[in-house]
Amino acid sequence: MTARPGTFAATILTLYPEMFPGPLGHSIAGRALAEAKWACETVQIRDFATDKHRTVDDTPAGGGAGMVLKCDVLGRALDSAPAAGRPILAMTPRGKPITQARIRELAAGPGVIILCGRFEGFDERLFDARPEIEQVSLADIVLSGGEMAALTILDACIRLLPGVMGAASSGDEESFEQSLLEYPHYTRPQQWEGRTIPEVLRSGDHAKIAAWRKLRSEEDTRSRRPDLWERHEGVRVQPASGARRKRKEPDQ
């Protein structure tokens, strides 16, 4: 893929190239695409089949339901897309869940190659032969294919590219950025169906507003996402415990 220097270059290997850029051709991502802040290229996996039927899948070894994407076809498709320093992601429910921290790393790089799964998934030998492939899942859900997950990951990356969001700090307080859920938001009208915007948000006292938002962020994370809260607490206490260990070591 040839992209302008500084452009985030996305290459998607898929059986359905017509799905891209799809919704990413609109709104913030669409404007960024038009301004060449990112580029989108698709590779039709079926083009790398060698039989007259352009076969990309076969029955699973050992029996079972469904079909499996062929490693030889996928290997040729991947080899046609030079990485040029870009990480390669394979969308699969067997993969490691993507995180906001990983999204930030991807967005800071030259781009990404995404391989979209279908059917029962990939022949495992693809990952044995190409250990650089990062197996990634979107969440603990199963989709019809990897395309929707790829679109979601690309959207998360694109909005972090320089100049895409209005202000450089726009995403700093969002959910997951500090291992916390974001605080709740309100806007006019001040009253709606007997419910009023919290008084502190109307006070004009920025220190009190910041404290309220921090408290709500922590309370909501603790009650809704105990897994995130545990991770957040671990990050907060780790330096202190590490310091204690260092002080004890000379006495051992």
CYANA upper distance limits for C-alpha pairs under 8 A (distance plus 0.5 A):
  1 MET  CA      9 ALA  CA      8.10
  1 MET  CA     11 THR  CA      8.00
  1 MET  CA     41 GLU  CA      7.56
  1 MET  CA     81 ALA  CA      7.58
  1 MET  CA     82 PRO  CA      7.97
  3 ALA  CA      7 THR  CA      6.69
  3 ALA  CA      8 PHE  CA      8.44
  3 ALA  CA      9 ALA  CA      6.87
  3 ALA  CA     39 ALA  CA      7.17
  4 ARG  CA     36 ALA  CA      8.00
  6 GLY  CA     37 LYS  CA      8.10
  6 GLY  CA    110 PRO  CA      7.75
  7 THR  CA     36 ALA  CA      6.89
  7 THR  CA     37 LYS  CA      5.58
  7 THR  CA     38 TRP  CA      5.47
  7 THR  CA     39 ALA  CA      7.20
  7 THR  CA    110 PRO  CA      7.60
  7 THR  CA    111 GLY  CA      8.37
  8 PHE  CA     37 LYS  CA      6.87
  8 PHE  CA     38 TRP  CA      4.87
  8 PHE  CA     39 ALA  CA      6.72
  8 PHE  CA    107 ALA  CA      8.12
  8 PHE  CA    109 GLY  CA      7.91
  8 PHE  CA    110 PRO  CA      5.75
  8 PHE  CA    111 GLY  CA      5.06
  8 PHE  CA    112 VAL  CA      8.39
  8 PHE  CA    161 LEU  CA      8.48
  9 ALA  CA     38 TRP  CA      6.23
  9 ALA  CA     39 ALA  CA      5.40
  9 ALA  CA     40 CYS  CA      6.89
  9 ALA  CA     41 GLU  CA      8.39
  9 ALA  CA    110 PRO  CA      6.85
  9 ALA  CA    111 GLY  CA      4.88
  9 ALA  CA    112 VAL  CA      6.95
 10 ALA  CA     38 TRP  CA      7.88
 10 ALA  CA     39 ALA  CA      6.45
 10 ALA  CA     40 CYS  CA      5.52
 10 ALA  CA     41 GLU  CA      6.70
 10 ALA  CA    111 GLY  CA      5.92
 10 ALA  CA    112 VAL  CA      5.52
 10 ALA  CA    113 ILE  CA      6.33
 10 ALA  CA    114 ILE  CA      8.15
 10 ALA  CA    154 LEU  CA      8.45
 11 THR  CA     40 CYS  CA      6.56
 11 THR  CA     41 GLU  CA      5.23
 11 THR  CA     42 THR  CA      6.07
 11 THR  CA     43 VAL  CA      7.71
 11 THR  CA     81 ALA  CA      8.07
 11 THR  CA    112 VAL  CA      6.97
 11 THR  CA    113 ILE  CA      5.21
 11 THR  CA    114 ILE  CA      6.80
 12 ILE  CA     17 PRO  CA      8.35
 12 ILE  CA     40 CYS  CA      8.26
 12 ILE  CA     41 GLU  CA      6.82
 12 ILE  CA     42 THR  CA      5.24
 12 ILE  CA     43 VAL  CA      6.56
 12 ILE  CA    113 ILE  CA      6.33
 12 ILE  CA    114 ILE  CA      5.32
 12 ILE  CA    115 LEU  CA      6.52
 12 ILE  CA    116 CYS  CA      7.80
 12 ILE  CA    150 ALA  CA      8.46
 13 LEU  CA     17 PRO  CA      8.28
 13 LEU  CA     42 THR  CA      6.39
 13 LEU  CA     43 VAL  CA      5.18
 13 LEU  CA     44 GLN  CA      6.63
 13 LEU  CA     45 ILE  CA      6.58
 13 LEU  CA     77 ALA  CA      7.86
 13 LEU  CA     78 LEU  CA      8.13
 13 LEU  CA    113 ILE  CA      8.10
 13 LEU  CA    114 ILE  CA      6.63
 13 LEU  CA    115 LEU  CA      5.29
 13 LEU  CA    116 CYS  CA      6.56
 14 THR  CA     42 THR  CA      7.64
 14 THR  CA     43 VAL  CA      6.77
 14 THR  CA     44 GLN  CA      6.02
 14 THR  CA     45 ILE  CA      6.13
 14 THR  CA    115 LEU  CA      7.01
 14 THR  CA    116 CYS  CA      5.81
 14 THR  CA    117 GLY  CA      8.12
 14 THR  CA    147 GLU  CA      7.77
 15 LEU  CA     44 GLN  CA      6.07
 15 LEU  CA     45 ILE  CA      6.10
 15 LEU  CA     46 ARG  CA      6.93
 15 LEU  CA    116 CYS  CA      8.43
 16 TYR  CA     44 GLN  CA      7.63
 16 TYR  CA    147 GLU  CA      8.42
 17 PRO  CA     42 THR  CA      6.14
 17 PRO  CA     43 VAL  CA      7.39
 17 PRO  CA     44 GLN  CA      6.74
 18 GLU  CA     22 GLY  CA      8.12
 19 MET  CA    147 GLU  CA      7.89
 20 PHE  CA     24 LEU  CA      8.00
 20 PHE  CA     40 CYS  CA      8.19
 20 PHE  CA     42 THR  CA      7.87
 20 PHE  CA    151 LEU  CA      8.35
 21 PRO  CA     25 GLY  CA      5.90
 21 PRO  CA     40 CYS  CA      7.29
 21 PRO  CA    151 LEU  CA      8.34
 22 GLY  CA     26 HIS  CA      8.47
 23 PRO  CA     30 GLY  CA      8.48
 24 LEU  CA     29 ALA  CA      5.69
 24 LEU  CA     30 GLY  CA      5.99
 24 LEU  CA    151 LEU  CA      7.83
 24 LEU  CA    155 ASP  CA      7.33
 25 GLY  CA     29 ALA  CA      6.77
 25 GLY  CA     30 GLY  CA      4.42
 25 GLY  CA     31 ARG  CA      8.08
 25 GLY  CA     33 LEU  CA      7.49
 26 HIS  CA     30 GLY  CA      4.51
 26 HIS  CA     31 ARG  CA      7.38
 27 SER  CA     31 ARG  CA      6.77
 28 ILE  CA     32 ALA  CA      6.75
 28 ILE  CA    159 ARG  CA      7.75
 28 ILE  CA    164 VAL  CA      7.38
 28 ILE  CA    165 MET  CA      8.07
 29 ALA  CA     33 LEU  CA      6.61
 29 ALA  CA    155 ASP  CA      7.32
 29 ALA  CA    158 ILE  CA      6.83
 29 ALA  CA    159 ARG  CA      7.35
 29 ALA  CA    164 VAL  CA      8.21
 30 GLY  CA     34 ALA  CA      6.74
 31 ARG  CA     35 GLU  CA      6.67
 32 ALA  CA     36 ALA  CA      6.68
 32 ALA  CA     37 LYS  CA      5.64
 32 ALA  CA     38 TRP  CA      6.91
 32 ALA  CA    158 ILE  CA      8.30
 32 ALA  CA    164 VAL  CA      6.65
 33 LEU  CA     37 LYS  CA      6.36
 33 LEU  CA     38 TRP  CA      5.83
 33 LEU  CA     39 ALA  CA      6.68
 37 LYS  CA    161 LEU  CA      7.98
 37 LYS  CA    164 VAL  CA      8.29
 38 TRP  CA    158 ILE  CA      7.74
 43 VAL  CA     77 ALA  CA      7.88
 44 GLN  CA     48 PHE  CA      8.39
 44 GLN  CA     77 ALA  CA      8.42
 45 ILE  CA     49 ALA  CA      8.12
 45 ILE  CA     56 VAL  CA      8.05
 45 ILE  CA     73 VAL  CA      7.70
 45 ILE  CA     74 LEU  CA      7.24
 45 ILE  CA     77 ALA  CA      6.28
 46 ARG  CA     54 ARG  CA      6.40
 46 ARG  CA     55 THR  CA      7.52
 46 ARG  CA     56 VAL  CA      6.57
 46 ARG  CA     73 VAL  CA      8.23
 47 ASP  CA     54 ARG  CA      7.67
 47 ASP  CA     77 ALA  CA      8.43
 48 PHE  CA     54 ARG  CA      8.25
 48 PHE  CA     73 VAL  CA      6.02
 48 PHE  CA     74 LEU  CA      8.12
 48 PHE  CA     76 ARG  CA      6.67
 48 PHE  CA     77 ALA  CA      6.39
 49 ALA  CA     54 ARG  CA      5.35
 49 ALA  CA     55 THR  CA      6.27
 49 ALA  CA     56 VAL  CA      6.64
 49 ALA  CA     73 VAL  CA      6.00
 50 THR  CA     54 ARG  CA      6.78
 50 THR  CA     55 THR  CA      8.16
 51 ASP  CA     55 THR  CA      7.04
 56 VAL  CA     69 LEU  CA      6.34
 56 VAL  CA     70 LYS  CA      6.21
 56 VAL  CA     73 VAL  CA      6.85
 57 ASP  CA     67 MET  CA      6.43
 57 ASP  CA     68 VAL  CA      5.67
 57 ASP  CA     69 LEU  CA      4.79
 57 ASP  CA     70 LYS  CA      5.60
 58 ASP  CA     67 MET  CA      5.80
 58 ASP  CA     68 VAL  CA      5.93
 58 ASP  CA     69 LEU  CA      7.18
 58 ASP  CA     70 LYS  CA      7.18
 59 THR  CA     63 GLY  CA      7.74
 59 THR  CA     64 GLY  CA      8.40
 59 THR  CA     65 ALA  CA      8.47
 59 THR  CA     66 GLY  CA      7.29
 59 THR  CA     67 MET  CA      5.30
 59 THR  CA     68 VAL  CA      6.60
 60 PRO  CA     64 GLY  CA      6.79
 60 PRO  CA     65 ALA  CA      8.07
 60 PRO  CA     66 GLY  CA      7.82
 60 PRO  CA     67 MET  CA      6.53
 60 PRO  CA     68 VAL  CA      6.38
 66 GLY  CA    119 PHE  CA      6.84
 66 GLY  CA    120 GLU  CA      6.29
 67 MET  CA    119 PHE  CA      6.10
 67 MET  CA    120 GLU  CA      6.07
 67 MET  CA    121 GLY  CA      8.29
 68 VAL  CA    118 ARG  CA      8.46
 68 VAL  CA    119 PHE  CA      6.69
 68 VAL  CA    120 GLU  CA      5.75
 68 VAL  CA    121 GLY  CA      5.97
 68 VAL  CA    122 PHE  CA      6.27
 68 VAL  CA    123 ASP  CA      6.74
 69 LEU  CA     74 LEU  CA      8.01
 69 LEU  CA    117 GLY  CA      8.24
 69 LEU  CA    118 ARG  CA      7.70
 69 LEU  CA    119 PHE  CA      7.79
 69 LEU  CA    120 GLU  CA      8.10
 69 LEU  CA    121 GLY  CA      6.54
 69 LEU  CA    122 PHE  CA      5.40
 69 LEU  CA    123 ASP  CA      6.47
 70 LYS  CA     74 LEU  CA      6.79
 70 LYS  CA    122 PHE  CA      7.36
 70 LYS  CA    123 ASP  CA      6.37
 71 CYS  CA     75 GLY  CA      6.33
 71 CYS  CA    122 PHE  CA      7.55
 71 CYS  CA    123 ASP  CA      5.89
 71 CYS  CA    124 GLU  CA      8.22
 71 CYS  CA    125 ARG  CA      7.01
 71 CYS  CA    126 LEU  CA      5.72
 72 ASP  CA     76 ARG  CA      6.87
 72 ASP  CA    126 LEU  CA      8.45
 73 VAL  CA     77 ALA  CA      6.79
 74 LEU  CA     78 LEU  CA      6.60
 74 LEU  CA    126 LEU  CA      7.98
 75 GLY  CA     79 ASP  CA      6.62
 75 GLY  CA    126 LEU  CA      7.30
 76 ARG  CA     80 SER  CA      6.87
 77 ALA  CA     81 ALA  CA      7.60
 78 LEU  CA     82 PRO  CA      8.33
 83 ALA  CA     87 PRO  CA      7.49
 83 ALA  CA     88 ILE  CA      7.97
 83 ALA  CA    113 ILE  CA      7.67
 85 GLY  CA    110 PRO  CA      7.46
 86 ARG  CA    109 GLY  CA      7.70
 86 ARG  CA    110 PRO  CA      6.53
 86 ARG  CA    111 GLY  CA      5.93
 86 ARG  CA    112 VAL  CA      5.48
 86 ARG  CA    113 ILE  CA      7.08
 87 PRO  CA    106 LEU  CA      8.35
 87 PRO  CA    111 GLY  CA      8.01
 87 PRO  CA    112 VAL  CA      5.85
 87 PRO  CA    113 ILE  CA      6.76
 87 PRO  CA    132 GLU  CA      8.25
 87 PRO  CA    133 ILE  CA      7.94
 87 PRO  CA    134 GLU  CA      8.09
 88 ILE  CA    112 VAL  CA      6.65
 88 ILE  CA    113 ILE  CA      5.19
 88 ILE  CA    114 ILE  CA      6.34
 88 ILE  CA    115 LEU  CA      7.95
 88 ILE  CA    132 GLU  CA      7.51
 88 ILE  CA    133 ILE  CA      5.59
 88 ILE  CA    134 GLU  CA      6.51
 89 LEU  CA    112 VAL  CA      7.95
 89 LEU  CA    113 ILE  CA      6.66
 89 LEU  CA    114 ILE  CA      5.27
 89 LEU  CA    115 LEU  CA      6.57
 89 LEU  CA    133 ILE  CA      6.28
 89 LEU  CA    134 GLU  CA      5.26
 89 LEU  CA    135 GLN  CA      6.36
 89 LEU  CA    136 VAL  CA      6.81
 90 ALA  CA     95 GLY  CA      8.48
 90 ALA  CA    114 ILE  CA      6.32
 90 ALA  CA    115 LEU  CA      5.10
 90 ALA  CA    116 CYS  CA      6.69
 90 ALA  CA    117 GLY  CA      7.61
 90 ALA  CA    133 ILE  CA      7.10
 90 ALA  CA    134 GLU  CA      6.56
 90 ALA  CA    135 GLN  CA      5.35
 90 ALA  CA    136 VAL  CA      6.41
 91 MET  CA     95 GLY  CA      7.67
 91 MET  CA    114 ILE  CA      7.70
 91 MET  CA    115 LEU  CA      6.69
 91 MET  CA    116 CYS  CA      5.86
 91 MET  CA    117 GLY  CA      6.31
 91 MET  CA    135 GLN  CA      6.75
 91 MET  CA    136 VAL  CA      5.69
 91 MET  CA    137 SER  CA      6.23
 91 MET  CA    138 LEU  CA      8.31
 91 MET  CA    146 GLY  CA      5.69
 91 MET  CA    149 ALA  CA      7.51
 91 MET  CA    150 ALA  CA      7.62
 92 THR  CA    116 CYS  CA      8.33
 92 THR  CA    117 GLY  CA      6.70
 92 THR  CA    121 GLY  CA      7.43
 92 THR  CA    135 GLN  CA      6.93
 92 THR  CA    136 VAL  CA      6.41
 92 THR  CA    137 SER  CA      5.82
 92 THR  CA    146 GLY  CA      7.34
 93 PRO  CA    136 VAL  CA      7.80
 93 PRO  CA    137 SER  CA      5.48
 93 PRO  CA    138 LEU  CA      8.01
 93 PRO  CA    139 ALA  CA      8.09
 93 PRO  CA    140 ASP  CA      7.57
 93 PRO  CA    141 ILE  CA      7.55
 93 PRO  CA    142 VAL  CA      6.78
 94 ARG  CA    135 GLN  CA      7.79
 94 ARG  CA    136 VAL  CA      7.93
 94 ARG  CA    137 SER  CA      7.25
 95 GLY  CA    134 GLU  CA      8.38
 95 GLY  CA    135 GLN  CA      4.93
 95 GLY  CA    136 VAL  CA      4.59
 95 GLY  CA    137 SER  CA      5.29
 96 LYS  CA    135 GLN  CA      6.77
 96 LYS  CA    136 VAL  CA      5.31
 96 LYS  CA    137 SER  CA      6.08
 97 PRO  CA    136 VAL  CA      6.31
 97 PRO  CA    137 SER  CA      5.18
 97 PRO  CA    138 LEU  CA      6.13
 97 PRO  CA    139 ALA  CA      6.38
 97 PRO  CA    140 ASP  CA      8.43
 98 ILE  CA    102 ARG  CA      7.01
 98 ILE  CA    103 ILE  CA      7.89
 98 ILE  CA    136 VAL  CA      6.63
 98 ILE  CA    137 SER  CA      6.63
 98 ILE  CA    138 LEU  CA      6.38
 98 ILE  CA    139 ALA  CA      8.20
 99 THR  CA    103 ILE  CA      6.80
100 GLN  CA    104 ARG  CA      6.73
100 GLN  CA    176 PHE  CA      6.79
100 GLN  CA    177 GLU  CA      7.21
101 ALA  CA    105 GLU  CA      6.98
101 ALA  CA    177 GLU  CA      7.99
102 ARG  CA    106 LEU  CA      6.73
103 ILE  CA    107 ALA  CA      6.59
103 ILE  CA    153 ILE  CA      7.91
103 ILE  CA    156 ALA  CA      7.21
103 ILE  CA    157 CYS  CA      6.31
104 ARG  CA    108 ALA  CA      6.69
104 ARG  CA    157 CYS  CA      7.35
104 ARG  CA    160 LEU  CA      7.73
105 GLU  CA    109 GLY  CA      7.14
106 LEU  CA    110 PRO  CA      8.43
106 LEU  CA    111 GLY  CA      7.31
106 LEU  CA    112 VAL  CA      7.60
106 LEU  CA    157 CYS  CA      7.24
107 ALA  CA    111 GLY  CA      7.53
107 ALA  CA    157 CYS  CA      5.34
107 ALA  CA    158 ILE  CA      7.36
107 ALA  CA    160 LEU  CA      6.80
107 ALA  CA    161 LEU  CA      6.67
108 ALA  CA    161 LEU  CA      7.92
114 ILE  CA    150 ALA  CA      7.21
115 LEU  CA    146 GLY  CA      8.10
116 CYS  CA    145 GLY  CA      7.11
116 CYS  CA    146 GLY  CA      4.73
116 CYS  CA    147 GLU  CA      6.13
116 CYS  CA    150 ALA  CA      7.63
117 GLY  CA    121 GLY  CA      6.03
117 GLY  CA    122 PHE  CA      7.22
117 GLY  CA    145 GLY  CA      5.95
117 GLY  CA    146 GLY  CA      5.39
117 GLY  CA    147 GLU  CA      8.25
118 ARG  CA    122 PHE  CA      8.44
118 ARG  CA    144 SER  CA      7.22
118 ARG  CA    145 GLY  CA      5.10
118 ARG  CA    146 GLY  CA      7.11
119 PHE  CA    144 SER  CA      7.97
119 PHE  CA    145 GLY  CA      7.72
122 PHE  CA    126 LEU  CA      7.76
124 GLU  CA    128 ASP  CA      7.20
125 ARG  CA    129 ALA  CA      6.53
126 LEU  CA    130 ARG  CA      6.47
127 PHE  CA    131 PRO  CA      5.86
127 PHE  CA    132 GLU  CA      8.38
127 PHE  CA    133 ILE  CA      6.92
137 SER  CA    149 ALA  CA      8.27
138 LEU  CA    149 ALA  CA      6.49
138 LEU  CA    153 ILE  CA      8.50
143 LEU  CA    148 MET  CA      8.34
145 GLY  CA    149 ALA  CA      8.44
146 GLY  CA    150 ALA  CA      6.53
147 GLU  CA    151 LEU  CA      6.70
148 MET  CA    152 THR  CA      6.79
149 ALA  CA    153 ILE  CA      6.76
150 ALA  CA    154 LEU  CA      6.59
151 LEU  CA    155 ASP  CA      6.61
152 THR  CA    156 ALA  CA      6.77
153 ILE  CA    157 CYS  CA      6.80
154 LEU  CA    158 ILE  CA      6.47
155 ASP  CA    159 ARG  CA      6.80
156 ALA  CA    160 LEU  CA      7.55
157 CYS  CA    161 LEU  CA      7.33
158 ILE  CA    164 VAL  CA      7.76
159 ARG  CA    164 VAL  CA      6.18
159 ARG  CA    165 MET  CA      6.55
160 LEU  CA    164 VAL  CA      7.26
160 LEU  CA    165 MET  CA      7.53
160 LEU  CA    171 GLY  CA      8.23
161 LEU  CA    165 MET  CA      8.25
162 PRO  CA    168 ALA  CA      7.97
163 GLY  CA    167 ALA  CA      8.34
163 GLY  CA    168 ALA  CA      8.00
165 MET  CA    170 SER  CA      7.27
166 GLY  CA    170 SER  CA      7.56
171 GLY  CA    177 GLU  CA      8.32
172 ASP  CA    177 GLU  CA      6.85
173 GLU  CA    177 GLU  CA      6.93
173 GLU  CA    178 GLN  CA      8.04
173 GLU  CA    182 GLU  CA      6.96
174 GLU  CA    181 LEU  CA      7.61
174 GLU  CA    182 GLU  CA      5.55
175 SER  CA    179 SER  CA      7.88
175 SER  CA    180 LEU  CA      6.28
175 SER  CA    181 LEU  CA      4.61
175 SER  CA    182 GLU  CA      4.77
176 PHE  CA    180 LEU  CA      5.56
176 PHE  CA    181 LEU  CA      6.26
176 PHE  CA    182 GLU  CA      7.99
178 GLN  CA    232 HIS  CA      7.91
179 SER  CA    228 LEU  CA      6.40
179 SER  CA    229 TRP  CA      7.70
179 SER  CA    231 ARG  CA      7.31
179 SER  CA    232 HIS  CA      5.77
180 LEU  CA    217 SER  CA      6.93
180 LEU  CA    218 GLU  CA      7.16
180 LEU  CA    221 THR  CA      6.28
180 LEU  CA    228 LEU  CA      6.96
180 LEU  CA    229 TRP  CA      7.32
180 LEU  CA    232 HIS  CA      7.38
181 LEU  CA    217 SER  CA      6.17
181 LEU  CA    218 GLU  CA      7.97
181 LEU  CA    220 ASP  CA      7.34
181 LEU  CA    221 THR  CA      5.87
182 GLU  CA    217 SER  CA      5.95
183 TYR  CA    213 ARG  CA      5.93
183 TYR  CA    214 LYS  CA      7.60
183 TYR  CA    216 ARG  CA      6.08
183 TYR  CA    217 SER  CA      4.98
183 TYR  CA    220 ASP  CA      8.19
184 PRO  CA    213 ARG  CA      8.23
184 PRO  CA    216 ARG  CA      7.93
184 PRO  CA    217 SER  CA      8.23
186 TYR  CA    197 ILE  CA      6.91
187 THR  CA    197 ILE  CA      8.10
190 GLN  CA    196 THR  CA      6.24
190 GLN  CA    197 ILE  CA      6.10
191 GLN  CA    195 ARG  CA      5.97
191 GLN  CA    196 THR  CA      4.99
191 GLN  CA    197 ILE  CA      7.19
192 TRP  CA    196 THR  CA      7.06
197 ILE  CA    201 LEU  CA      7.62
197 ILE  CA    202 ARG  CA      8.05
198 PRO  CA    202 ARG  CA      7.56
199 GLU  CA    203 SER  CA      6.77
200 VAL  CA    204 GLY  CA      8.22
200 VAL  CA    205 ASP  CA      8.07
200 VAL  CA    208 LYS  CA      7.38
200 VAL  CA    209 ILE  CA      6.58
200 VAL  CA    212 TRP  CA      8.08
201 LEU  CA    209 ILE  CA      6.39
204 GLY  CA    209 ILE  CA      8.33
205 ASP  CA    209 ILE  CA      6.70
206 HIS  CA    210 ALA  CA      6.54
207 ALA  CA    211 ALA  CA      6.73
208 LYS  CA    212 TRP  CA      6.58
209 ILE  CA    213 ARG  CA      6.62
210 ALA  CA    214 LYS  CA      6.65
211 ALA  CA    215 LEU  CA      6.66
212 TRP  CA    216 ARG  CA      6.63
213 ARG  CA    217 SER  CA      6.49
214 LYS  CA    218 GLU  CA      6.75
215 LEU  CA    219 GLU  CA      6.57
216 ARG  CA    220 ASP  CA      6.39
217 SER  CA    221 THR  CA      6.59
218 GLU  CA    222 ARG  CA      6.58
218 GLU  CA    229 TRP  CA      8.22
219 GLU  CA    223 SER  CA      6.77
220 ASP  CA    224 ARG  CA      6.24
220 ASP  CA    225 ARG  CA      8.12
221 THR  CA    225 ARG  CA      5.52
221 THR  CA    226 PRO  CA      7.07
221 THR  CA    228 LEU  CA      7.23
221 THR  CA    229 TRP  CA      6.29
222 ARG  CA    226 PRO  CA      5.59
222 ARG  CA    228 LEU  CA      8.22
222 ARG  CA    229 TRP  CA      5.80
225 ARG  CA    229 TRP  CA      6.84
226 PRO  CA    230 GLU  CA      6.52
227 ASP  CA    231 ARG  CA      6.89
228 LEU  CA    232 HIS  CA      6.58
229 TRP  CA    233 GLU  CA      6.56
230 GLU  CA    234 GLY  CA      6.58
231 ARG  CA    235 VAL  CA      6.83
232 HIS  CA    236 ARG  CA      6.87
233 GLU  CA    237 VAL  CA      6.74
234 GLY  CA    238 GLN  CA      6.34
235 VAL  CA    239 PRO  CA      8.20
237 VAL  CA    241 SER  CA      6.83
238 GLN  CA    242 GLY  CA      6.50
239 PRO  CA    243 ALA  CA      6.63
240 ALA  CA    244 ARG  CA      6.87
241 SER  CA    245 ARG  CA      6.82
242 GLY  CA    246 LYS  CA      6.85
243 ALA  CA    247 ARG  CA      6.90
244 ARG  CA    248 LYS  CA      6.89
245 ARG  CA    249 GLU  CA      6.76
246 LYS  CA    250 PRO  CA      8.33
248 LYS  CA    252 GLN  CA      7.46
